[in-house]
Amino acid sequence: MTDWQVTATTIYCEDIDDEVTVIVQRDGAVRCTGFDRCRNAGRDTAALLKQKSRRLGRQLQCTGLECPCVVQYRERLFAEEAKTAKKADF
């Protein structure tokens, strides 16, 4: 079994048209810097999202921690861990 406490990756998030870092802890808890940024959006961040939305012609909005990017990364990570653990058993 692998021995890790936390892992992170940077991905492009189409929901907010920016790169975000997805952080997964060993217990399955997830954090996303894009979600943190949008949830605690000050005037500058809100204005930037509005400006990007107009430029792209679509509404930019974070869908939260259950967005497909975050869920897929977490599932892929734990699937790889299970696969590694299974190989170690043989």
N, C-alpha and C positions, 0 to 999 in steps of 0.2 A: 504494500500500500504506500502511496506517496505521502511524503511528510511536508505539508505546507499549511500555512495559516491564512494567507491572503494572496490574491493574485489580481493583476489589473491588465487591461489592454486599452488601447486608444482606437476608436472606430469613428467613421463618419456617420453622423446622424442626419438623415434626410428630414426628420420632423422639425429640426431647428437649423438646418443648413450649416452645420459646424461639426468640428471634431469634438468628441467627448471621451472621457475615460470611464470605463466600467470597472468597478472594483467588486470582487466577489470574495467573501470570507468563507472559511472552511465550513461553517454551519449553514451556508446557503444565503446568508444576508447579502444584499446587493446595494451598491451606491453608484450613482451616475452623476458625473459632474455637470452634465447638461441639465438634468432634472434639478439639481441643487441650484444652478444658476437661474433657471426659469422660475422655480418656486420662490426664490428670494429676489426676484427681479426688481431692481431699483429703476429709477426713471431712465437711466442710460441704457440698461439692458432691454427694457421694454421698447424704447425708441429704436434701438438697433434691430430688434425682431420685427417691428412694424415696418421699418425701412426695407429690410430684406424681403419681407412679404410682398410689399409693393413692387420691388424690383423683379421678383420671381413670378409674380402673378398668382400666388397661392398663399394660403394662410399657414404661417409657421407657428406650431404650438407643440410643446412637449406633451407626450401622451403618458408620461409617468414611468414608474419602475416596471410596469408590465408591458412595455413596448416590445415589439418583436426583436429588436437588436439586443436588448438586455436579456430577454428570456432565452434567445438562441445561444448567446455566449455562455450563460450559466448552464444550460442543458448540455452544450457541447463539452464544457469543462468537466462536468460530473460524469458524462458518458465516457470521456477519455480516461478519467480516474478509475471508473469501474472496469474498463477494458484492461487497464494496466494491472489492477488488483487481481483480475481473473487470470492473467498471464502469470503473475507471481505465484498463484496457487498451484500451478502445474509444475 
